[in-house]
Amino acid sequence: MGRGDLVRAMYDAFAAGDRAFFEQRLRDDFTFSSPPDPHLDRDGWFERCWPAADTQQEFTVRRLIEAGDEVVVTYESRRPDGSGGTNTEVVTFDAADRIARVEVFFGWNLGSR
């Protein structure tokens, strides 16, 4: 499985609430950063971000670029109520294809359609 495929699987696993996927794939020294949550560690990510998993949201990948140890992905997310947004993330892998870092850059709010 290539890194682009792993990133797609990451969003599917998040949407499905598949914590085992992340327990296996996140490095012990994993870091996550977004504008409201700069530099969370692995435990901080599970505490702050995991509650949003398995909420029947859908992710549609609009752009995926593999560059060395990084994958840049832009996606639209939709919640069951129709709200959602567009973000771009840089997912950094180690040599064993474990996720070392995720950096989130917020896009625009899609609102309800």
Phi and psi in degrees as GROMACS dihedral restraints (atoms count N, CA, C in turn):
[ dihedral_restraints ]
;  ai    aj    ak    al  type     phi  dphi    fc
    3     4     5     6     1   -76.1    20    10
    4     5     6     7     1   167.8    20    10
    6     7     8     9     1   -64.9    20    10
    7     8     9    10     1   -35.6    20    10
    9    10    11    12     1   -61.5    20    10
   10    11    12    13     1   -42.0    20    10
   12    13    14    15     1   -63.7    20    10
   13    14    15    16     1   -38.1    20    10
   15    16    17    18     1   -63.6    20    10
   16    17    18    19     1   -38.7    20    10
   18    19    20    21     1   -66.2    20    10
   19    20    21    22     1   -44.3    20    10
   21    22    23    24     1   -59.6    20    10
   22    23    24    25     1   -42.7    20    10
   24    25    26    27     1   -64.1    20    10
   25    26    27    28     1   -32.3    20    10
   27    28    29    30     1   -61.8    20    10
   28    29    30    31     1   -44.8    20    10
   30    31    32    33     1   -69.2    20    10
   31    32    33    34     1   -38.4    20    10
   33    34    35    36     1   -61.9    20    10
   34    35    36    37     1   -42.8    20    10
   36    37    38    39     1   -65.8    20    10
   37    38    39    40     1   -39.3    20    10
   39    40    41    42     1   -63.8    20    10
   40    41    42    43     1   -46.7    20    10
   42    43    44    45     1   -61.8    20    10
   43    44    45    46     1   -32.6    20    10
   45    46    47    48     1   -88.4    20    10
   46    47    48    49     1    -6.5    20    10
   48    49    50    51     1    71.4    20    10
   49    50    51    52     1    31.3    20    10
   51    52    53    54     1   -85.8    20    10
   52    53    54    55     1    81.0    20    10
   54    55    56    57     1   -63.9    20    10
   55    56    57    58     1   -32.2    20    10
   57    58    59    60     1   -57.6    20    10
   58    59    60    61     1   -36.4    20    10
   60    61    62    63     1   -56.6    20    10
   61    62    63    64     1   -47.2    20    10
   63    64    65    66     1   -74.2    20    10
   64    65    66    67     1   -36.2    20    10
   66    67    68    69     1   -58.7    20    10
   67    68    69    70     1   -37.6    20    10
   69    70    71    72     1   -79.3    20    10
   70    71    72    73     1   -36.6    20    10
   72    73    74    75     1   -94.1    20    10
   73    74    75    76     1   -23.7    20    10
   75    76    77    78     1   -83.0    20    10
   76    77    78    79     1   132.8    20    10
   78    79    80    81     1   -65.2    20    10
   79    80    81    82     1   157.5    20    10
   81    82    83    84     1   -63.1    20    10
   82    83    84    85     1   -32.1    20    10
   84    85    86    87     1   -99.6    20    10
   85    86    87    88     1    24.2    20    10
   87    88    89    90     1   -53.5    20    10
   88    89    90    91     1   141.4    20    10
   90    91    92    93     1  -129.4    20    10
   91    92    93    94     1   149.7    20    10
   93    94    95    96     1  -133.6    20    10
   94    95    96    97     1   133.4    20    10
   96    97    98    99     1  -135.9    20    10
   97    98    99   100     1   135.6    20    10
   99   100   101   102     1  -143.8    20    10
  100   101   102   103     1   167.5    20    10
  102   103   104   105     1   -52.0    20    10
  103   104   105   106     1   -45.1    20    10
  105   106   107   108     1   -83.9    20    10
  106   107   108   109     1   -13.0    20    10
  108   109   110   111     1  -132.7    20    10
  109   110   111   112     1    70.7    20    10
  111   112   113   114     1   -74.0    20    10
  112   113   114   115     1   130.2    20    10
  114   115   116   117     1    57.7    20    10
  115   116   117   118     1    55.7    20    10
  117   118   119   120     1   -78.5    20    10
  118   119   120   121     1   145.5    20    10
  120   121   122   123     1   -87.1    20    10
  121   122   123   124     1  -177.7    20    10
  123   124   125   126     1   -56.6    20    10
  124   125   126   127     1   -49.6    20    10
  126   127   128   129     1   -62.0    20    10
  127   128   129   130     1   -39.8    20    10
  129   130   131   132     1   -63.4    20    10
  130   131   132   133     1   -37.9    20    10
  132   133   134   135     1   -64.3    20    10
  133   134   135   136     1   -46.8    20    10
  135   136   137   138     1   -62.1    20    10
  136   137   138   139     1   -37.7    20    10
  138   139   140   141     1   -70.4    20    10
  139   140   141   142     1   -45.3    20    10
  141   142   143   144     1   -87.1    20    10
  142   143   144   145     1   -40.6    20    10
  144   145   146   147     1  -100.1    20    10
  145   146   147   148     1   -32.2    20    10
  147   148   149   150     1   -61.3    20    10
  148   149   150   151     1   -32.8    20    10
  150   151   152   153     1   -56.8    20    10
  151   152   153   154     1   -20.0    20    10
  153   154   155   156     1   -83.5    20    10
  154   155   156   157     1    -7.3    20    10
  156   157   158   159     1   -73.8    20    10
  157   158   159   160     1   158.0    20    10
  159   160   161   162     1    57.5    20    10
  160   161   162   163     1    39.0    20    10
  162   163   164   165     1  -110.1    20    10
  163   164   165   166     1    24.2    20    10
  165   166   167   168     1    62.5    20    10
  166   167   168   169     1    26.1    20    10
  168   169   170   171     1   -79.5    20    10
  169   170   171   172     1   157.1    20    10
  171   172   173   174     1  -118.8    20    10
  172   173   174   175     1   141.6    20    10
  174   175   176   177     1  -117.1    20    10
  175   176   177   178     1   131.2    20    10
  177   178   179   180     1  -119.8    20    10
  178   179   180   181     1   115.2    20    10
  180   181   182   183     1   -76.0    20    10
  181   182   183   184     1   125.8    20    10
  183   184   185   186     1  -104.1    20    10
  184   185   186   187     1   -26.3    20    10
  186   187   188   189     1  -151.9    20    10
  187   188   189   190     1   137.2    20    10
  189   190   191   192     1  -146.1    20    10
  190   191   192   193     1   117.7    20    10
  192   193   194   195     1  -125.9    20    10
  193   194   195   196     1   122.1    20    10
  195   196   197   198     1   -93.0    20    10
  196   197   198   199     1   127.8    20    10
  198   199   200   201     1  -141.2    20    10
  199   200   201   202     1    99.3    20    10
  201   202   203   204     1    63.1    20    10
  202   203   204   205     1  -124.3    20    10
  204   205   206   207     1   -90.0    20    10
  205   206   207   208     1     8.2    20    10
  207   208   209   210     1  -117.4    20    10
  208   209   210   211     1   150.9    20    10
  210   211   212   213     1  -124.6    20    10
  211   212   213   214     1   125.7    20    10
  213   214   215   216     1  -101.7    20    10
  214   215   216   217     1   124.5    20    10
  216   217   218   219     1  -132.3    20    10
  217   218   219   220     1   132.6    20    10
  219   220   221   222     1  -111.6    20    10
  220   221   222   223     1   131.7    20    10
  222   223   224   225     1  -140.2    20    10
  223   224   225   226     1   156.7    20    10
  225   226   227   228     1  -103.9    20    10
  226   227   228   229     1   137.0    20    10
  228   229   230   231     1  -116.5    20    10
  229   230   231   232     1   143.7    20    10
  231   232   233   234     1  -131.1    20    10
  232   233   234   235     1   133.5    20    10
  234   235   236   237     1   -96.2    20    10
  235   236   237   238     1   163.2    20    10
  237   238   239   240     1   -57.3    20    10
  238   239   240   241     1   -26.5    20    10
  240   241   242   243     1   -80.7    20    10
  241   242   243   244     1     0.4    20    10
  243   244   245   246     1    94.9    20    10
  244   245   246   247     1   -12.7    20    10
  246   247   248   249     1   -76.8    20    10
  247   248   249   250     1   163.0    20    10
  249   250   251   252     1   172.3    20    10
  250   251   252   253     1  -170.7    20    10
  252   253   254   255     1  -162.1    20    10
  253   254   255   256     1   178.0    20    10
  255   256   257   258     1  -122.3    20    10
  256   257   258   259     1   128.6    20    10
  258   259   260   261     1  -130.7    20    10
  259   260   261   262     1   159.1    20    10
  261   262   263   264     1  -120.2    20    10
  262   263   264   265     1   135.5    20    10
  264   265   266   267     1  -128.5    20    10
  265   266   267   268     1   146.3    20    10
  267   268   269   270     1  -109.5    20    10
  268   269   270   271     1   116.2    20    10
  270   271   272   273     1  -106.9    20    10
  271   272   273   274     1   120.3    20    10
  273   274   275   276     1  -105.7    20    10
  274   275   276   277     1   132.0    20    10
  276   277   278   279     1  -108.9    20    10
  277   278   279   280     1   156.1    20    10
  279   280   281   282     1   -94.0    20    10
  280   281   282   283     1  -176.7    20    10
  282   283   284   285     1   -65.1    20    10
  283   284   285   286     1   -22.2    20    10
  285   286   287   288     1   -94.7    20    10
  286   287   288   289     1    12.8    20    10
  288   289   290   291     1    62.5    20    10
  289   290   291   292     1    30.2    20    10
  291   292   293   294     1   -93.4    20    10
  292   293   294   295     1   150.1    20    10
  294   295   296   297     1   -80.9    20    10
  295   296   297   298     1   118.3    20    10
  297   298   299   300     1   -94.3    20    10
  298   299   300   301     1   -35.2    20    10
  300   301   302   303     1  -156.6    20    10
  301   302   303   304     1   144.9    20    10
  303   304   305   306     1  -129.9    20    10
  304   305   306   307     1   127.6    20    10
  306   307   308   309     1  -118.0    20    10
  307   308   309   310     1   124.1    20    10
  309   310   311   312     1  -105.9    20    10
  310   311   312   313     1   133.5    20    10
  312   313   314   315     1  -120.6    20    10
  313   314   315   316     1   111.8    20    10
  315   316   317   318     1   -70.0    20    10
  316   317   318   319     1   141.6    20    10
  318   319   320   321     1  -103.9    20    10
  319   320   321   322     1  -129.3    20    10
  321   322   323   324     1  -112.3    20    10
  322   323   324   325     1   157.7    20    10
  324   325   326   327     1   -84.0    20    10
  325   326   327   328     1   128.6    20    10
  327   328   329   330     1   -84.2    20    10
  328   329   330   331     1   -18.8    20    10
  330   331   332   333     1    64.4    20    10
  331   332   333   334     1  -170.3    20    10
  333   334   335   336     1   -87.5    20    10
  334   335   336   337     1   144.4    20    10
